[in-house]
Amino acid sequence: MPSLQLDLPLHLDLDTKRSLVGEIGDVYAEVMDVRLEFITVSIHALGPGGVWRCGTEGPEPAGLVMCDVRAGRPAATREALARRIVDVCVRICGLPERHLKVEFTQHSGDEMYHPSLGGFAPDWAPIAGKPG
């Protein structure tokens, strides 16, 4: 289901990558109410000069998190996820909050296929009695 891609303007060692992915996975599972086995995270640690944000003062180093998720979560839920992902990236990677951006692309369940999890993902629906 969810695929999260981090494009970062720095180099990270394996232990830092594992820690970053573990925390982001935990945050995603909690906020979006999914099992960890559904979550895939890729890290593109592109090094200095690998990711930029354009601006009136000239380009600045930046970080980008792309979240391909099942459609249907309320904007407030996606905002809560984005804020927590930014917090993790600030703490683990040392990136300034203002240099980070989180984008969402939403998909129906039949656009996400997991052979190890039985095939296409079901469409998202809120669990009875739980907020989105």
C-alpha positions as MATLAB code, in Angstrom:
seq = 'MPSLQLDLPLHLDLDTKRSLVGEIGDVYAEVMDVRLEFITVSIHALGPGGVWRCGTEGPEPAGLVMCDVRAGRPAATREALARRIVDVCVRICGLPERHLKVEFTQHSGDEMYHPSLGGFAPDWAPIAGKPG';
ca = [
       0.000    0.000    0.000;
       1.936    3.017    1.088;
       5.211    3.789   -0.612;
       7.256    6.552    0.936;
      10.245    7.977   -0.900;
      12.671   10.320    0.816;
      14.982   12.454   -1.313;
      17.612   13.951    0.969;
      20.544   16.354    0.365;
      22.958   14.376    2.540;
      24.683   11.039    3.021;
      23.400    8.587    5.653;
      25.029    5.460    7.017;
      23.121    2.169    7.146;
      22.245    2.420   10.853;
      20.835    5.927   10.401;
      18.800    4.798    7.382;
      17.422    1.838    9.345;
      16.498    4.117   12.258;
      14.884    6.669    9.941;
      12.837    4.013    8.129;
      11.835    2.348   11.400;
      10.536    5.568   12.895;
       8.771    6.691    9.732;
       7.187    3.251    9.391;
       5.979    3.347   12.995;
       4.583    6.859   12.539;
       2.833    5.894    9.297;
       1.319    2.729   10.784;
       0.023    4.629   13.819;
      -1.381    7.699   12.059;
      -2.792    5.930    9.004;
      -3.897    2.820   10.944;
      -2.236    0.158    8.783;
      -0.053   -2.868    9.432;
       3.697   -2.315    9.150;
       3.988   -5.067    6.502;
       2.198   -2.818    4.012;
       4.731    0.018    4.248;
       7.685    0.405    1.865;
      10.212    3.206    2.349;
      13.030    4.151   -0.005;
      15.758    6.596    0.879;
      17.622    8.514   -1.767;
      20.482   10.041    0.192;
      21.740   12.115   -2.726;
      24.429   14.018   -0.895;
      25.010   17.770   -0.742;
      23.487   19.486   -3.749;
      21.166   16.548   -4.483;
      17.849   18.248   -3.656;
      17.033   21.957   -3.918;
      14.154   24.336   -3.233;
      13.953   27.317   -5.553;
      13.268   30.725   -4.046;
      13.599   34.457   -4.487;
      16.856   34.405   -2.487;
      18.219   31.644   -4.735;
      18.136   27.857   -4.437;
      18.489   26.278   -0.968;
      19.168   22.645   -0.045;
      15.897   20.832    0.648;
      14.363   17.447    1.401;
      11.332   15.890   -0.267;
       9.109   13.086    0.991;
       6.740   11.562   -1.563;
       3.876    9.519   -0.100;
       1.941    7.226   -2.429;
      -1.056    6.202   -0.326;
      -4.535    4.749   -0.685;
      -7.139    7.420   -1.314;
      -9.721    8.327    1.283;
      -7.977    9.642    4.392;
      -9.164   13.052    5.580;
      -6.827   15.994    4.978;
      -6.365   16.374    8.759;
      -5.014   12.810    8.987;
      -2.595   13.382    6.116;
      -1.497   16.669    7.698;
      -0.829   14.925   11.021;
       1.261   12.321    9.188;
       3.201   14.989    7.279;
       3.972   16.925   10.475;
       5.248   13.804   12.226;
       7.366   12.742    9.235;
       8.911   16.219    9.168;
       9.631   15.942   12.897;
      11.426   12.608   12.373;
      13.473   14.001    9.473;
      14.455   17.075   11.493;
      15.509   15.003   14.499;
      17.345   12.174   12.709;
      18.722   13.979    9.655;
      19.268   17.430   11.115;
      17.408   19.102    8.257;
      15.724   22.436    8.982;
      11.941   22.093    9.028;
      11.504   24.887    6.495;
      13.644   22.938    3.998;
      11.332   19.905    3.991;
       8.286   19.167    1.873;
       5.823   16.262    2.015;
       3.646   15.432   -0.996;
       0.790   12.928   -1.242;
      -0.389   11.015   -4.275;
      -3.538    9.031   -3.574;
      -4.461    5.759   -5.259;
      -7.318    3.290   -5.208;
      -6.440   -0.076   -3.685;
      -6.257   -1.799   -7.063;
      -3.263    0.372   -7.988;
      -1.113   -1.233   -5.260;
      -0.185   -4.891   -5.672;
       1.556   -6.889   -2.937;
       2.352  -10.494   -3.942;
       3.406  -11.329   -0.366;
       0.175   -9.900    1.036;
      -2.266  -11.582   -1.318;
      -2.488   -9.231   -4.300;
      -4.254   -5.912   -4.682;
      -4.840   -3.795   -1.615;
      -8.411   -3.179   -0.533;
      -9.721    0.349   -0.848;
      -9.347    2.324    2.355;
     -12.366    2.681    4.616;
     -12.542    3.995    8.171;
     -12.814    1.386   10.889;
     -16.188    1.586   12.622;
     -15.910    3.721   15.726;
     -12.476    5.142   14.832;
     -11.879    8.573   13.288;
     -10.206    8.689    9.848;
];
